[in-house]
Amino acid sequence: LRKPDELVNLKEARSKNIPLIKRYSGGGTVVVDGDTIFTSLLFNSASVPGTPCFPREVMDWTQEFYRPAFPPELNFSLREHDYVLGHKKFGGNAQSITKGRWVHHTSFLWDFDPANMALLKHPKKAPEYRQGR
């Protein structure tokens, strides 16, 4: 388990009275403000024929679910566990899967405030494509 001080600049977050909340479905650290759009998809596996109830398969299905929402020139895709436009992450995901049911959460960044992003620390493990961003 990761500790909050490995993910967040706690002193700065406390000074700004920013609450920290752990999501039951896991996933990475998210700054929540007016520029974040949240979605949750809840399904019985029988409602999504041909999609086994496993993390990778659910992620692949969600990529195809969201793809029509983005113009092709934005180059929307799933890179590892992130939604990207081109090579830049703009959406993070978390899942919970039990007994043929799943919930898939996404936090989409519509825009961001650099001061809020500065509250986050770079995770020790990150996909190569992010190149330290």
LUMRO-434486 format. One record per residue: residue in three letters; x, y, z of N, C-alpha, C in turn. Coordinates in nm, 4 decimals, decimal comma, padded with zeros to 6 digits. Layout:
REM LUMRO-434486
site code: ALA	n.xx: X	n.yy: Y	n.zz: Z	ca.xx: X	ca.yy: Y	ca.zz: Z	c.xx: X	c.yy: Y	c.zz: Z
...
//
This chain:
REM LUMRO-434486
site code: LEU	n.xx: 00,0829	n.yy: -00,1193	n.zz: 00,0000	ca.xx: 00,0000	ca.yy: 00,0000	ca.zz: 00,0000	c.xx: 00,0865	c.yy: 00,1245	c.zz: 00,0000
site code: ARG	n.xx: 00,0441	n.yy: 00,2210	n.zz: -00,0787	ca.xx: 00,1184	ca.yy: 00,3470	ca.zz: -00,0821	c.xx: 00,0733	c.yy: 00,4369	c.zz: 00,0316
site code: LYS	n.xx: 00,1669	n.yy: 00,5148	n.zz: 00,0786	ca.xx: 00,1383	ca.yy: 00,6077	ca.zz: 00,1867	c.xx: 00,1118	c.yy: 00,7454	c.zz: 00,1280
site code: PRO	n.xx: 00,0213	n.yy: 00,8221	n.zz: 00,1873	ca.xx: -00,0123	ca.yy: 00,9543	ca.zz: 00,1328	c.xx: 00,1087	c.yy: 01,0447	c.zz: 00,1104
site code: ASP	n.xx: 00,2085	n.yy: 01,0385	n.zz: 00,1992	ca.xx: 00,3240	ca.yy: 01,1275	ca.zz: 00,1838	c.xx: 00,4115	c.yy: 01,0906	c.zz: 00,0633
site code: GLU	n.xx: 00,3905	n.yy: 00,9698	n.zz: 00,0053	ca.xx: 00,4612	ca.yy: 00,9313	ca.zz: -00,1165	c.xx: 00,3919	c.yy: 00,9861	c.zz: -00,2409
site code: LEU	n.xx: 00,2667	n.yy: 01,0280	n.zz: -00,2268	ca.xx: 00,1854	ca.yy: 01,0677	ca.zz: -00,3407	c.xx: 00,1512	c.yy: 01,2165	c.zz: -00,3440
site code: VAL	n.xx: 00,1480	n.yy: 01,2777	n.zz: -00,2252	ca.xx: 00,0990	ca.yy: 01,4147	ca.zz: -00,2127	c.xx: 00,1959	c.yy: 01,4968	c.zz: -00,1285
site code: ASN	n.xx: 00,2140	n.yy: 01,6220	n.zz: -00,1652	ca.xx: 00,2885	ca.yy: 01,7160	ca.zz: -00,0815	c.xx: 00,1951	c.yy: 01,7543	c.zz: 00,0336
site code: LEU	n.xx: 00,2017	n.yy: 01,6759	n.zz: 00,1409	ca.xx: 00,1052	ca.yy: 01,6879	ca.zz: 00,2502	c.xx: 00,1056	c.yy: 01,8250	c.zz: 00,3166
site code: LYS	n.xx: 00,2217	n.yy: 01,8798	n.zz: 00,3403	ca.xx: 00,2292	ca.yy: 02,0112	ca.zz: 00,4066	c.xx: 00,1537	c.yy: 02,1161	c.zz: 00,3257
site code: GLU	n.xx: 00,1766	n.yy: 02,1173	n.zz: 00,1949	ca.xx: 00,1096	ca.yy: 02,2130	ca.zz: 00,1064	c.xx: -00,0416	c.yy: 02,1865	c.zz: 00,1013
site code: ALA	n.xx: -00,0812	n.yy: 02,0598	n.zz: 00,0954	ca.xx: -00,2233	ca.yy: 02,0255	ca.zz: 00,0919	c.xx: -00,2930	c.yy: 02,0703	c.zz: 00,2203
site code: ARG	n.xx: -00,2272	n.yy: 02,0478	n.zz: 00,3338	ca.xx: -00,2865	ca.yy: 02,0903	ca.zz: 00,4620	c.xx: -00,2989	c.yy: 02,2425	c.zz: 00,4693
site code: SER	n.xx: -00,1960	n.yy: 02,3125	n.zz: 00,4202	ca.xx: -00,1992	ca.yy: 02,4587	ca.zz: 00,4262	c.xx: -00,3124	c.yy: 02,5162	c.zz: 00,3414
site code: LYS	n.xx: -00,3561	n.yy: 02,4407	n.zz: 00,2404	ca.xx: -00,4665	ca.yy: 02,4846	ca.zz: 00,1543	c.xx: -00,5987	c.yy: 02,4202	c.zz: 00,1940
site code: ASN	n.xx: -00,5968	n.yy: 02,3454	n.zz: 00,3047	ca.xx: -00,7159	ca.yy: 02,2786	ca.zz: 00,3550	c.xx: -00,7760	c.yy: 02,1832	c.zz: 00,2507
site code: ILE	n.xx: -00,6885	n.yy: 02,1084	n.zz: 00,1830	ca.xx: -00,7305	ca.yy: 02,0130	ca.zz: 00,0810	c.xx: -00,7511	c.yy: 01,8770	c.zz: 00,1478
site code: PRO	n.xx: -00,8735	n.yy: 01,8220	n.zz: 00,1406	ca.xx: -00,8952	ca.yy: 01,6897	ca.zz: 00,2002	c.xx: -00,8359	c.yy: 01,5795	c.zz: 00,1123
site code: LEU	n.xx: -00,7953	n.yy: 01,4706	n.zz: 00,1739	ca.xx: -00,7491	ca.yy: 01,3521	ca.zz: 00,1031	c.xx: -00,8511	c.yy: 01,2420	c.zz: 00,1253
site code: ILE	n.xx: -00,8963	n.yy: 01,1802	n.zz: 00,0157	ca.xx: -00,9986	ca.yy: 01,0759	ca.zz: 00,0223	c.xx: -00,9489	c.yy: 00,9547	c.zz: -00,0550
site code: LYS	n.xx: -00,9588	n.yy: 00,8374	n.zz: 00,0043	ca.xx: -00,9176	ca.yy: 00,7145	ca.zz: -00,0642	c.xx: -01,0386	c.yy: 00,6537	c.zz: -00,1352
site code: ARG	n.xx: -01,0217	n.yy: 00,6270	n.zz: -00,2645	ca.xx: -01,1282	ca.yy: 00,5681	ca.zz: -00,3460	c.xx: -01,1278	c.yy: 00,4166	c.zz: -00,3248
site code: TYR	n.xx: -01,2440	n.yy: 00,3573	n.zz: -00,3043	ca.xx: -01,2520	ca.yy: 00,2140	ca.zz: -00,2762	c.xx: -01,2014	c.yy: 00,1283	c.zz: -00,3912
site code: SER	n.xx: -01,2053	n.yy: 00,1822	n.zz: -00,5131	ca.xx: -01,1646	ca.yy: 00,1037	ca.zz: -00,6292	c.xx: -01,0164	c.yy: 00,1177	c.zz: -00,6615
site code: GLY	n.xx: -00,9442	n.yy: 00,1913	n.zz: -00,5803	ca.xx: -00,8001	ca.yy: 00,2073	ca.zz: -00,6036	c.xx: -00,7707	c.yy: 00,3121	c.zz: -00,7084
site code: GLY	n.xx: -00,6654	n.yy: 00,2907	n.zz: -00,7839	ca.xx: -00,6245	ca.yy: 00,3880	ca.zz: -00,8856	c.xx: -00,5247	c.yy: 00,4854	c.zz: -00,8288
site code: GLY	n.xx: -00,4820	n.yy: 00,5772	n.zz: -00,9127	ca.xx: -00,3802	ca.yy: 00,6739	ca.zz: -00,8740	c.xx: -00,4378	c.yy: 00,7927	c.zz: -00,7992
site code: THR	n.xx: -00,3537	n.yy: 00,8912	n.zz: -00,7779	ca.xx: -00,3906	ca.yy: 01,0102	ca.zz: -00,7041	c.xx: -00,4516	c.yy: 01,1115	c.zz: -00,7996
site code: VAL	n.xx: -00,5616	n.yy: 01,1723	n.zz: -00,7579	ca.xx: -00,6365	ca.yy: 01,2648	ca.zz: -00,8424	c.xx: -00,6587	c.yy: 01,3950	c.zz: -00,7670
site code: VAL	n.xx: -00,6370	n.yy: 01,5065	n.zz: -00,8342	ca.xx: -00,6756	ca.yy: 01,6364	ca.zz: -00,7801	c.xx: -00,8192	c.yy: 01,6607	c.zz: -00,8235
site code: VAL	n.xx: -00,9050	n.yy: 01,6883	n.zz: -00,7267	ca.xx: -01,0458	ca.yy: 01,7102	ca.zz: -00,7559	c.xx: -01,0748	c.yy: 01,8586	c.zz: -00,7473
site code: ASP	n.xx: -01,1164	n.yy: 01,9144	n.zz: -00,8605	ca.xx: -01,1593	ca.yy: 02,0534	ca.zz: -00,8633	c.xx: -01,2606	c.yy: 02,0687	c.zz: -00,9757
site code: GLY	n.xx: -01,2966	n.yy: 02,1908	n.zz: -01,0081	ca.xx: -01,3982	ca.yy: 02,2163	ca.zz: -01,1098	c.xx: -01,3560	c.yy: 02,1775	c.zz: -01,2502
site code: ASP	n.xx: -01,2295	n.yy: 02,1439	n.zz: -01,2707	ca.xx: -01,1800	ca.yy: 02,1064	ca.zz: -01,4030	c.xx: -01,1702	c.yy: 01,9552	c.zz: -01,4221
site code: THR	n.xx: -01,2220	n.yy: 01,8794	n.zz: -01,3262	ca.xx: -01,2179	ca.yy: 01,7333	ca.zz: -01,3341	c.xx: -01,3579	c.yy: 01,6812	c.zz: -01,3614
site code: ILE	n.xx: -01,3698	n.yy: 01,5937	n.zz: -01,4593	ca.xx: -01,4975	ca.yy: 01,5310	ca.zz: -01,4926	c.xx: -01,4879	c.yy: 01,3845	c.zz: -01,4527
site code: PHE	n.xx: -01,5834	n.yy: 01,3392	n.zz: -01,3721	ca.xx: -01,5836	ca.yy: 01,2013	ca.zz: -01,3255	c.xx: -01,6900	c.yy: 01,1213	c.zz: -01,3976
site code: THR	n.xx: -01,6554	n.yy: 00,9989	n.zz: -01,4341	ca.xx: -01,7533	ca.yy: 00,9056	ca.zz: -01,4885	c.xx: -01,7383	c.yy: 00,7739	c.zz: -01,4150
site code: SER	n.xx: -01,8472	n.yy: 00,7025	n.zz: -01,4040	ca.xx: -01,8444	ca.yy: 00,5670	ca.zz: -01,3497	c.xx: -01,9355	c.yy: 00,4819	c.zz: -01,4358
site code: LEU	n.xx: -01,8844	n.yy: 00,3690	n.zz: -01,4792	ca.xx: -01,9622	ca.yy: 00,2723	ca.zz: -01,5560	c.xx: -01,9807	c.yy: 00,1497	c.zz: -01,4676
site code: LEU	n.xx: -02,1056	n.yy: 00,1077	n.zz: -01,4493	ca.xx: -02,1370	ca.yy: -00,0085	ca.zz: -01,3670	c.xx: -02,2109	c.yy: -00,1088	c.zz: -01,4538
site code: PHE	n.xx: -02,1587	n.yy: -00,2311	n.zz: -01,4594	ca.xx: -02,2166	ca.yy: -00,3314	ca.zz: -01,5480	c.xx: -02,2172	c.yy: -00,4690	c.zz: -01,4839
site code: ASN	n.xx: -02,3173	n.yy: -00,5484	n.zz: -01,5255	ca.xx: -02,3119	ca.yy: -00,6928	ca.zz: -01,5094	c.xx: -02,2392	c.yy: -00,7420	c.zz: -01,6329
site code: SER	n.xx: -02,1522	n.yy: -00,8390	n.zz: -01,6203	ca.xx: -02,0764	ca.yy: -00,8854	ca.zz: -01,7362	c.xx: -02,1684	c.yy: -00,9366	c.zz: -01,8467
site code: ALA	n.xx: -02,2848	n.yy: -00,9885	n.zz: -01,8113	ca.xx: -02,3792	ca.yy: -01,0373	ca.zz: -01,9123	c.xx: -02,4317	c.yy: -00,9236	c.zz: -02,0003
site code: SER	n.xx: -02,4231	n.yy: -00,8006	n.zz: -01,9516	ca.xx: -02,4701	ca.yy: -00,6844	ca.zz: -02,0288	c.xx: -02,3695	c.yy: -00,6397	c.zz: -02,1336
site code: VAL	n.xx: -02,2477	n.yy: -00,6942	n.zz: -02,1272	ca.xx: -02,1414	ca.yy: -00,6567	ca.zz: -02,2202	c.xx: -02,0896	c.yy: -00,7865	c.zz: -02,2846
site code: PRO	n.xx: -02,1698	n.yy: -00,8442	n.zz: -02,3758	ca.xx: -02,1311	ca.yy: -00,9724	ca.zz: -02,4353	c.xx: -01,9930	c.yy: -00,9656	c.zz: -02,5009
site code: GLY	n.xx: -01,9170	n.yy: -01,0718	n.zz: -02,4829	ca.xx: -01,7855	ca.yy: -01,0803	ca.zz: -02,5448	c.xx: -01,6750	c.yy: -01,0098	c.zz: -02,4688
site code: THR	n.xx: -01,7090	n.yy: -00,9511	n.zz: -02,3530	ca.xx: -01,6070	ca.yy: -00,8839	ca.zz: -02,2719	c.xx: -01,5926	c.yy: -00,9591	c.zz: -02,1398
site code: PRO	n.xx: -01,4878	n.yy: -01,0394	n.zz: -02,1292	ca.xx: -01,4661	ca.yy: -01,1101	ca.zz: -02,0018	c.xx: -01,4490	c.yy: -01,0113	c.zz: -01,8867
site code: CYS	n.xx: -01,4894	n.yy: -01,0531	n.zz: -01,7709	ca.xx: -01,4879	ca.yy: -00,9683	ca.zz: -01,6519	c.xx: -01,3491	c.yy: -00,9701	c.zz: -01,5867
site code: PHE	n.xx: -01,2497	n.yy: -00,9157	n.zz: -01,6612	ca.xx: -01,1120	ca.yy: -00,9060	ca.zz: -01,6146	c.xx: -01,0605	c.yy: -00,7654	c.zz: -01,6447
site code: PRO	n.xx: -00,9680	n.yy: -00,7136	n.zz: -01,5636	ca.xx: -00,9246	ca.yy: -00,5743	ca.zz: -01,5780	c.xx: -00,8844	c.yy: -00,5323	c.zz: -01,7193
site code: ARG	n.xx: -00,7972	n.yy: -00,6061	n.zz: -01,7851	ca.xx: -00,7494	ca.yy: -00,5631	ca.zz: -01,9178	c.xx: -00,8636	c.yy: -00,5601	c.zz: -02,0190
site code: GLU	n.xx: -00,9479	n.yy: -00,6616	n.zz: -02,0158	ca.xx: -01,0586	ca.yy: -00,6693	ca.zz: -02,1105	c.xx: -01,1601	c.yy: -00,5570	c.zz: -02,0872
site code: VAL	n.xx: -01,1856	n.yy: -00,5254	n.zz: -01,9606	ca.xx: -01,2749	ca.yy: -00,4139	ca.zz: -01,9289	c.xx: -01,2135	c.yy: -00,2824	c.zz: -01,9767
site code: MET	n.xx: -01,0830	n.yy: -00,2638	n.zz: -01,9539	ca.xx: -01,0153	ca.yy: -00,1415	ca.zz: -02,0014	c.xx: -01,0278	c.yy: -00,1290	c.zz: -02,1530
site code: ASP	n.xx: -01,0043	n.yy: -00,2383	n.zz: -02,2246	ca.xx: -01,0148	ca.yy: -00,2343	ca.zz: -02,3704	c.xx: -01,1564	c.yy: -00,1984	c.zz: -02,4147
site code: TRP	n.xx: -01,2557	n.yy: -00,2541	n.zz: -02,3469	ca.xx: -01,3944	ca.yy: -00,2237	ca.zz: -02,3806	c.xx: -01,4238	c.yy: -00,0747	c.zz: -02,3581
site code: THR	n.xx: -01,3752	n.yy: -00,0199	n.zz: -02,2468	ca.xx: -01,4031	ca.yy: 00,1219	ca.zz: -02,2188	c.xx: -01,3377	c.yy: 00,2135	c.zz: -02,3220
site code: GLN	n.xx: -01,2208	n.yy: 00,1739	n.zz: -02,3719	ca.xx: -01,1574	ca.yy: 00,2540	ca.zz: -02,4774	c.xx: -01,2514	c.yy: 00,2655	c.zz: -02,5977
site code: GLU	n.xx: -01,3107	n.yy: 00,1540	n.zz: -02,6372	ca.xx: -01,4017	ca.yy: 00,1569	ca.zz: -02,7523	c.xx: -01,5317	c.yy: 00,2291	c.zz: -02,7180
site code: PHE	n.xx: -01,5739	n.yy: 00,2216	n.zz: -02,5930	ca.xx: -01,6937	ca.yy: 00,2930	ca.zz: -02,5488	c.xx: -01,6747	c.yy: 00,4443	c.zz: -02,5618
site code: TYR	n.xx: -01,5595	n.yy: 00,4947	n.zz: -02,5177	ca.xx: -01,5347	ca.yy: 00,6392	ca.zz: -02,5190	c.xx: -01,4844	c.yy: 00,6928	c.zz: -02,6535
site code: ARG	n.xx: -01,4259	n.yy: 00,6089	n.zz: -02,7374	ca.xx: -01,3639	ca.yy: 00,6548	ca.zz: -02,8618	c.xx: -01,4554	c.yy: 00,7460	c.zz: -02,9455
site code: PRO	n.xx: -01,5836	n.yy: 00,7145	n.zz: -02,9652	ca.xx: -01,6682	ca.yy: 00,8014	ca.zz: -03,0493	c.xx: -01,6877	c.yy: 00,9430	c.zz: -02,9930
site code: ALA	n.xx: -01,6563	n.yy: 00,9638	n.zz: -02,8655	ca.xx: -01,6737	ca.yy: 01,0964	ca.zz: -02,8043	c.xx: -01,5637	c.yy: 01,1942	c.zz: -02,8450
site code: PHE	n.xx: -01,4571	n.yy: 01,1444	n.zz: -02,9068	ca.xx: -01,3417	ca.yy: 01,2283	ca.zz: -02,9393	c.xx: -01,3166	c.yy: 01,2290	c.zz: -03,0893
site code: PRO	n.xx: -01,2965	n.yy: 01,3477	n.zz: -03,1462	ca.xx: -01,2655	ca.yy: 01,3539	ca.zz: -03,2896	c.xx: -01,1377	c.yy: 01,2751	c.zz: -03,3204
site code: PRO	n.xx: -01,1333	n.yy: 01,2065	n.zz: -03,4352	ca.xx: -01,0162	ca.yy: 01,1245	ca.zz: -03,4688	c.xx: -00,8837	c.yy: 01,2013	c.zz: -03,4643
site code: GLU	n.xx: -00,8849	n.yy: 01,3300	n.zz: -03,4999	ca.xx: -00,7595	ca.yy: 01,4056	ca.zz: -03,5028	c.xx: -00,6987	c.yy: 01,4262	c.zz: -03,3635
site code: LEU	n.xx: -00,7754	n.yy: 01,4027	n.zz: -03,2571	ca.xx: -00,7196	ca.yy: 01,4123	ca.zz: -03,1219	c.xx: -00,6422	c.yy: 01,2870	c.zz: -03,0837
site code: ASN	n.xx: -00,6590	n.yy: 01,1806	n.zz: -03,1603	ca.xx: -00,5842	ca.yy: 01,0568	ca.zz: -03,1384	c.xx: -00,6061	c.yy: 01,0010	c.zz: -02,9971
site code: PHE	n.xx: -00,7332	n.yy: 00,9837	n.zz: -02,9618	ca.xx: -00,7700	ca.yy: 00,9238	ca.zz: -02,8333	c.xx: -00,7313	c.yy: 00,7767	c.zz: -02,8333
site code: SER	n.xx: -00,6698	n.yy: 00,7325	n.zz: -02,7224	ca.xx: -00,6413	ca.yy: 00,5900	ca.zz: -02,7072	c.xx: -00,6162	c.yy: 00,5563	c.zz: -02,5606
site code: LEU	n.xx: -00,6038	n.yy: 00,4290	n.zz: -02,5359	ca.xx: -00,5709	ca.yy: 00,3763	ca.zz: -02,4039	c.xx: -00,4237	c.yy: 00,3392	c.zz: -02,4061
site code: ARG	n.xx: -00,3463	n.yy: 00,3977	n.zz: -02,3169	ca.xx: -00,2043	ca.yy: 00,3634	ca.zz: -02,3026	c.xx: -00,1879	c.yy: 00,3070	c.zz: -02,1629
site code: GLU	n.xx: -00,1554	n.yy: 00,1799	n.zz: -02,1565	ca.xx: -00,1468	ca.yy: 00,1075	ca.zz: -02,0301	c.xx: -00,2791	c.yy: 00,1234	c.zz: -01,9559
site code: HIS	n.xx: -00,2871	n.yy: 00,2053	n.zz: -01,8498	ca.xx: -00,4130	ca.yy: 00,2222	ca.zz: -01,7768	c.xx: -00,4675	c.yy: 00,3633	c.zz: -01,7888
site code: ASP	n.xx: -00,4131	n.yy: 00,4415	n.zz: -01,8798	ca.xx: -00,4503	ca.yy: 00,5829	ca.zz: -01,8931	c.xx: -00,5168	c.yy: 00,6095	c.zz: -02,0273
site code: TYR	n.xx: -00,6074	n.yy: 00,7061	n.zz: -02,0288	ca.xx: -00,6577	ca.yy: 00,7578	ca.zz: -02,1554	c.xx: -00,5665	c.yy: 00,8726	c.zz: -02,1955
site code: VAL	n.xx: -00,5293	n.yy: 00,8750	n.zz: -02,3219	ca.xx: -00,4390	ca.yy: 00,9772	ca.zz: -02,3716	c.xx: -00,4957	c.yy: 01,0413	c.zz: -02,4974
site code: LEU	n.xx: -00,4544	n.yy: 01,1642	n.zz: -02,5193	ca.xx: -00,4750	ca.yy: 01,2332	ca.zz: -02,6459	c.xx: -00,3354	c.yy: 01,2487	c.zz: -02,7036
site code: GLY	n.xx: -00,3079	n.yy: 01,1779	n.zz: -02,8118	ca.xx: -00,1704	ca.yy: 01,1723	ca.zz: -02,8606	c.xx: -00,0876	c.yy: 01,0943	c.zz: -02,7605
site code: HIS	n.xx: 00,0091	n.yy: 01,1626	n.zz: -02,6982	ca.xx: 00,0938	ca.yy: 01,0976	ca.zz: -02,5975	c.xx: 00,0752	c.yy: 01,1584	c.zz: -02,4588
site code: LYS	n.xx: -00,0280	n.yy: 01,2409	n.zz: -02,4416	ca.xx: -00,0467	ca.yy: 01,3085	ca.zz: -02,3130	c.xx: -00,1687	c.yy: 01,2530	c.zz: -02,2399
site code: LYS	n.xx: -00,1431	n.yy: 01,2129	n.zz: -02,1164	ca.xx: -00,2503	ca.yy: 01,1601	ca.zz: -02,0327	c.xx: -00,3506	c.yy: 01,2701	c.zz: -02,0014
site code: PHE	n.xx: -00,4794	n.yy: 01,2360	n.zz: -02,0118	ca.xx: -00,5830	ca.yy: 01,3281	ca.zz: -01,9678	c.xx: -00,6927	c.yy: 01,2558	c.zz: -01,8905
site code: GLY	n.xx: -00,6762	n.yy: 01,1253	n.zz: -01,8704	ca.xx: -00,7748	ca.yy: 01,0504	ca.zz: -01,7943	c.xx: -00,7114	c.yy: 00,9334	c.zz: -01,7225
site code: GLY	n.xx: -00,7428	n.yy: 00,9199	n.zz: -01,5945	ca.xx: -00,6957	ca.yy: 00,8069	ca.zz: -01,5143	c.xx: -00,8132	c.yy: 00,7195	c.zz: -01,4750
site code: ASN	n.xx: -00,7870	n.yy: 00,5931	n.zz: -01,4522	ca.xx: -00,8922	ca.yy: 00,4949	ca.zz: -01,4292	c.xx: -00,8685	c.yy: 00,4114	c.zz: -01,3046
site code: ALA	n.xx: -00,9773	n.yy: 00,3587	n.zz: -01,2533	ca.xx: -00,9733	ca.yy: 00,2620	ca.zz: -01,1438	c.xx: -01,0902	c.yy: 00,1668	c.zz: -01,1642
site code: GLN	n.xx: -01,0746	n.yy: 00,0454	n.zz: -01,1146	ca.xx: -01,1788	ca.yy: -00,0552	ca.zz: -01,1318	c.xx: -01,1989	c.yy: -00,1359	c.zz: -01,0052
site code: SER	n.xx: -01,3198	n.yy: -00,1871	n.zz: -00,9953	ca.xx: -01,3501	ca.yy: -00,2880	ca.zz: -00,8944	c.xx: -01,4318	c.yy: -00,3947	c.zz: -00,9651
site code: ILE	n.xx: -01,3893	n.yy: -00,5195	n.zz: -00,9542	ca.xx: -01,4544	ca.yy: -00,6300	ca.zz: -01,0248	c.xx: -01,4848	c.yy: -00,7400	c.zz: -00,9237
site code: THR	n.xx: -01,6119	n.yy: -00,7810	n.zz: -00,9183	ca.xx: -01,6513	ca.yy: -00,8909	ca.zz: -00,8297	c.xx: -01,7660	c.yy: -00,9692	c.zz: -00,8922
site code: LYS	n.xx: -01,7575	n.yy: -01,0997	n.zz: -00,8882	ca.xx: -01,8652	ca.yy: -01,1916	ca.zz: -00,9255	c.xx: -01,9439	c.yy: -01,1493	c.zz: -01,0500
site code: GLY	n.xx: -01,8755	n.yy: -01,1246	n.zz: -01,1576	ca.xx: -01,9455	ca.yy: -01,0945	ca.zz: -01,2813	c.xx: -02,0003	c.yy: -00,9532	c.zz: -01,2910
site code: ARG	n.xx: -01,9569	n.yy: -00,8670	n.zz: -01,2011	ca.xx: -01,9971	ca.yy: -00,7256	ca.zz: -01,2054	c.xx: -01,8723	c.yy: -00,6406	c.zz: -01,1971
site code: TRP	n.xx: -01,8806	n.yy: -00,5221	n.zz: -01,2569	ca.xx: -01,7659	ca.yy: -00,4326	ca.zz: -01,2486	c.xx: -01,8090	c.yy: -00,2872	c.zz: -01,2495
site code: VAL	n.xx: -01,7242	n.yy: -00,2074	n.zz: -01,1863	ca.xx: -01,7370	ca.yy: -00,0621	ca.zz: -01,1914	c.xx: -01,6033	c.yy: -00,0095	c.zz: -01,2423
site code: HIS	n.xx: -01,6124	n.yy: 00,0847	n.zz: -01,3322	ca.xx: -01,4934	ca.yy: 00,1453	ca.zz: -01,3929	c.xx: -01,5065	c.yy: 00,2961	c.zz: -01,3744
site code: HIS	n.xx: -01,4165	n.yy: 00,3536	n.zz: -01,2952	ca.xx: -01,4153	ca.yy: 00,4984	ca.zz: -01,2695	c.xx: -01,3120	c.yy: 00,5649	c.zz: -01,3595
site code: THR	n.xx: -01,3453	n.yy: 00,6826	n.zz: -01,4085	ca.xx: -01,2477	ca.yy: 00,7641	ca.zz: -01,4819	c.xx: -01,2525	c.yy: 00,9060	c.zz: -01,4292
site code: SER	n.xx: -01,1352	n.yy: 00,9651	n.zz: -01,4160	ca.xx: -01,1212	ca.yy: 01,1074	ca.zz: -01,3847	c.xx: -01,0602	c.yy: 01,1719	c.zz: -01,5089
site code: PHE	n.xx: -01,1414	n.yy: 01,2481	n.zz: -01,5807	ca.xx: -01,0944	ca.yy: 01,3178	ca.zz: -01,7005	c.xx: -01,0545	c.yy: 01,4595	c.zz: -01,6630
site code: LEU	n.xx: -00,9385	n.yy: 01,5036	n.zz: -01,7092	ca.xx: -00,8969	ca.yy: 01,6425	ca.zz: -01,6893	c.xx: -00,9486	c.yy: 01,7267	c.zz: -01,8054
site code: TRP	n.xx: -01,0423	n.yy: 01,8159	n.zz: -01,7776	ca.xx: -01,0920	ca.yy: 01,9087	ca.zz: -01,8774	c.xx: -00,9907	c.yy: 02,0211	c.zz: -01,8941
site code: ASP	n.xx: -00,9367	n.yy: 02,0629	n.zz: -01,7832	ca.xx: -00,8328	ca.yy: 02,1646	ca.zz: -01,7752	c.xx: -00,7626	c.yy: 02,1396	c.zz: -01,6424
site code: PHE	n.xx: -00,6598	n.yy: 02,2170	n.zz: -01,6100	ca.xx: -00,5974	ca.yy: 02,1979	ca.zz: -01,4800	c.xx: -00,5297	c.yy: 02,3260	c.zz: -01,4349
site code: ASP	n.xx: -00,5190	n.yy: 02,3370	n.zz: -01,3041	ca.xx: -00,4513	ca.yy: 02,4491	ca.zz: -01,2401	c.xx: -00,3131	c.yy: 02,3987	c.zz: -01,1979
site code: PRO	n.xx: -00,2061	n.yy: 02,4555	n.zz: -01,2532	ca.xx: -00,0711	ca.yy: 02,4085	ca.zz: -01,2170	c.xx: -00,0457	c.yy: 02,4082	c.zz: -01,0667
site code: ALA	n.xx: -00,1051	n.yy: 02,5021	n.zz: -00,9931	ca.xx: -00,0853	ca.yy: 02,5050	ca.zz: -00,8476	c.xx: -00,1448	c.yy: 02,3801	c.zz: -00,7826
site code: ASN	n.xx: -00,2590	n.yy: 02,3342	n.zz: -00,8326	ca.xx: -00,3179	ca.yy: 02,2109	ca.zz: -00,7787	c.xx: -00,2351	c.yy: 02,0894	c.zz: -00,8177
site code: MET	n.xx: -00,1866	n.yy: 02,0870	n.zz: -00,9399	ca.xx: -00,1046	ca.yy: 01,9739	ca.zz: -00,9839	c.xx: 00,0258	c.yy: 01,9656	c.zz: -00,9039
site code: ALA	n.xx: 00,0737	n.yy: 02,0795	n.zz: -00,8560	ca.xx: 00,1969	ca.yy: 02,0814	ca.zz: -00,7761	c.xx: 00,1777	c.yy: 02,0115	c.zz: -00,6412
site code: LEU	n.xx: 00,0533	n.yy: 01,9875	n.zz: -00,6018	ca.xx: 00,0271	ca.yy: 01,9134	ca.zz: -00,4788	c.xx: 00,0663	c.yy: 01,7663	c.zz: -00,4922
site code: LEU	n.xx: 00,0717	n.yy: 01,7177	n.zz: -00,6160	ca.xx: 00,1012	ca.yy: 01,5767	ca.zz: -00,6408	c.xx: 00,2506	c.yy: 01,5531	c.zz: -00,6580
site code: LYS	n.xx: 00,2961	n.yy: 01,4408	n.zz: -00,6083	ca.xx: 00,4337	ca.yy: 01,3983	ca.zz: -00,6317	c.xx: 00,4336	c.yy: 01,3006	c.zz: -00,7497
site code: HIS	n.xx: 00,5455	n.yy: 01,2919	n.zz: -00,8185	ca.xx: 00,5561	ca.yy: 01,1921	ca.zz: -00,9247	c.xx: 00,5589	c.yy: 01,0547	c.zz: -00,8599
site code: PRO	n.xx: 00,4755	n.yy: 00,9630	n.zz: -00,9095	ca.xx: 00,4778	ca.yy: 00,8285	ca.zz: -00,8506	c.xx: 00,6103	c.yy: 00,7586	c.zz: -00,8802
site code: LYS	n.xx: 00,6489	n.yy: 00,6694	n.zz: -00,7892	ca.xx: 00,7745	ca.yy: 00,5953	ca.zz: -00,8080	c.xx: 00,7692	c.yy: 00,5110	c.zz: -00,9344
site code: LYS	n.xx: 00,6524	n.yy: 00,4523	n.zz: -00,9617	ca.xx: 00,6339	ca.yy: 00,3739	ca.zz: -01,0836	c.xx: 00,5390	c.yy: 00,4505	c.zz: -01,1746
site code: ALA	n.xx: 00,5816	n.yy: 00,4720	n.zz: -01,2983	ca.xx: 00,4970	ca.yy: 00,5392	ca.zz: -01,3955	c.xx: 00,5276	c.yy: 00,4818	c.zz: -01,5331
site code: PRO	n.xx: 00,4273	n.yy: 00,4771	n.zz: -01,6194	ca.xx: 00,4522	ca.yy: 00,4257	ca.zz: -01,7543	c.xx: 00,5593	c.yy: 00,5067	c.zz: -01,8271
site code: GLU	n.xx: 00,6369	n.yy: 00,4390	n.zz: -01,9099	ca.xx: 00,7439	ca.yy: 00,5042	ca.zz: -01,9840	c.xx: 00,6937	c.yy: 00,6171	c.zz: -02,0724
site code: TYR	n.xx: 00,5759	n.yy: 00,5978	n.zz: -02,1344	ca.xx: 00,5277	ca.yy: 00,6974	ca.zz: -02,2295	c.xx: 00,5097	c.yy: 00,8356	c.zz: -02,1656
site code: ARG	n.xx: 00,4907	n.yy: 00,8414	n.zz: -02,0335	ca.xx: 00,4704	ca.yy: 00,9713	ca.zz: -01,9678	c.xx: 00,5984	c.yy: 01,0548	c.zz: -01,9640
site code: GLN	n.xx: 00,7114	n.yy: 00,9921	n.zz: -01,9786	ca.xx: 00,8403	ca.yy: 01,0607	ca.zz: -01,9839	c.xx: 00,8605	c.yy: 01,1593	c.zz: -01,8680
site code: GLY	n.xx: 00,8246	n.yy: 01,1163	n.zz: -01,7476	ca.xx: 00,8442	ca.yy: 01,1990	ca.zz: -01,6296	c.xx: 00,7456	c.yy: 01,3128	c.zz: -01,6129
site code: ARG	n.xx: 00,6419	n.yy: 01,3163	n.zz: -01,6975	ca.xx: 00,5403	ca.yy: 01,4226	ca.zz: -01,6851	c.xx: 00,4459	c.yy: 01,3893	c.zz: -01,5728
//
